[in-house]
Amino acid sequence: MRQVRPSASITEAKHLGFTRLSPETGTAEFFLPARKLYEKFGFSYCEQPTGRWHVGGVLTG
């Protein structure tokens, strides 16, 4: 299986001035590889989603 590395996205977000990235992977066992990958890049867990999602997957506050 090919492993995708989020480092390019993290670098670009920092360049654009982002101070927070909140990728959502889901909590089901199926998402465990994604959660482990993000942990390797320093991401941590949050108790609840950071906003509301609507059609198209755009995060709104």
Order of alpha helices (4+ residues) and beta strands (2+ residues): alpha-alpha-beta-beta
